[in-house]
Amino acid sequence: MTGRAIAATLVLCGLGVAACGGTAAGTDLARERGPVPPAAGTAAAPVASGPTGAAGDHAATPATGRSGQGRAPLSGKVVVIDPGHNGQNYRHPAQVNKKVNVLTQWKPCDTTGTATANGYSEAAFTWDVSQRLAKILKSRGATVKLTRDSNSGVGPCITQRAAIGNRAKADAAISVHADGSSTANHGFHVIMPEKIGGPVDPVVKASRKLGLDVRDAFKRGTGLPYSTYIGRDALDYRDDLGGLNLSTVPKIFIESGNMRNPAEAAKFQQPAFRQRIALALANGLQQYLGR
């Protein structure tokens, strides 16, 4: 995320190189190899019946999703969750490679995303985490919309993903991803928009507040470190991501860690840890929405 050079190919993320795998220096090994087919057995695991995780993970809100006064803490709030990529993108290169205008440049409609060394795809990971996150937020009273309804389709394009949040007049939107850098790199980071003289400009400040709240909750809830290779203190700012540039509502990307790092890849394949990620994201969103 420290650079702005973007390779407009299917194997580099249409949302930006490091925004769903890779750095501007081209360390996304999975995409350099080519499109990533879904691994066997990567269907979304059943969502746990309630928030789980390390002690204190859900201290901000009881597991019932109700505040001490008996009112759902996120009642009246609208959250849009954007699970990165889609499970069948690799089968439709012409469709996902079609260029779309993200205001600062033209980008591919979408990409395949990255994968762990043993083939657990980013698309499967983001879909599972997003479903878990949606369930927690709904239990706390929020209205939740997802940008895709399965992990067996294609897209939608990055422009459409932004439009879904805009139409919903979301109070907050989050795009869930995991990176695909070199194996020695590790840690998570949050991507926030920059002013571009476009529709995102009025919500840049609010997006930064959202990003800070999610970063802090993610660190507390997962125990994962800040990224060792992108951004500063797990924060990165981009002006080349369609999902951010075209957003008129506060929005961020979360790169949950590096799927090419063996230790983080192992964690991401554990349903309990994906639940822990979802809970941490929910707590960060709630912190922001409760301001």
Rosetta blueprint (number, residue, H / E / L):
1 M L
2 T L
3 G L
4 R L
5 A L
6 I L
7 A L
8 A L
9 T L
10 L L
11 V L
12 L L
13 C L
14 G L
15 L L
16 G L
17 V L
18 A L
19 A L
20 C L
21 G L
22 G L
23 T L
24 A L
25 A L
26 G L
27 T L
28 D L
29 L H
30 A H
31 R H
32 E H
33 R H
34 G L
35 P L
36 V L
37 P L
38 P L
39 A L
40 A L
41 G L
42 T L
43 A L
44 A L
45 A L
46 P L
47 V L
48 A L
49 S L
50 G L
51 P L
52 T L
53 G L
54 A L
55 A L
56 G L
57 D L
58 H L
59 A L
60 A L
61 T L
62 P L
63 A L
64 T L
65 G L
66 R L
67 S L
68 G L
69 Q L
70 G L
71 R L
72 A L
73 P L
74 L L
75 S L
76 G L
77 K L
78 V E
79 V E
80 V E
81 I E
82 D E
83 P E
84 G L
85 H L
86 N L
87 G L
88 Q L
89 N H
90 Y H
91 R H
92 H L
93 P H
94 A H
95 Q H
96 V H
97 N H
98 K L
99 K E
100 V E
101 N E
102 V L
103 L L
104 T L
105 Q L
106 W E
107 K E
108 P E
109 C L
110 D L
111 T L
112 T L
113 G L
114 T L
115 A E
116 T L
117 A L
118 N L
119 G L
120 Y L
121 S E
122 E H
123 A H
124 A H
125 F H
126 T H
127 W H
128 D H
129 V H
130 S H
131 Q H
132 R H
133 L H
134 A H
135 K H
136 I H
137 L H
138 K H
139 S H
140 R L
141 G L
142 A L
143 T E
144 V E
145 K E
146 L E
147 T L
148 R L
149 D L
150 S L
151 N L
152 S L
153 G L
154 V L
155 G L
156 P L
157 C L
158 I H
159 T H
160 Q H
161 R H
162 A H
163 A H
164 I H
165 G H
166 N H
167 R H
168 A L
169 K L
170 A L
171 D L
172 A E
173 A E
174 I E
175 S E
176 V E
177 H E
178 A E
179 D E
180 G L
181 S L
182 S L
183 T L
184 A L
185 N L
186 H L
187 G L
188 F E
189 H E
190 V E
191 I E
192 M E
193 P E
194 E L
195 K L
196 I L
197 G L
198 G L
199 P L
200 V L
201 D H
202 P H
203 V H
204 V H
205 K H
206 A H
207 S H
208 R H
209 K H
210 L H
211 G H
212 L H
213 D H
214 V H
215 R H
216 D H
217 A H
218 F H
219 K H
220 R H
221 G H
222 T H
223 G L
224 L L
225 P L
226 Y E
227 S L
228 T L
229 Y L
230 I L
231 G L
232 R E
233 D L
234 A L
235 L E
236 D E
237 Y E
238 R E
239 D L
240 D L
241 L L
242 G H
243 G H
244 L H
245 N H
246 L L
247 S L
248 T L
249 V L
250 P L
251 K E
252 I E
253 F E
254 I E
255 E E
256 S E
257 G E
258 N E
259 M L
260 R L
261 N L
262 P H
263 A H
264 E H
265 A H
266 A H
267 K H
268 F H
269 Q L
270 Q L
271 P H
272 A H
273 F H
274 R H
275 Q H
276 R H
277 I H
278 A H
279 L H
280 A H
281 L H
282 A H
283 N H
284 G H
285 L H
286 Q H
287 Q H
288 Y H
289 L H
290 G L
291 R L
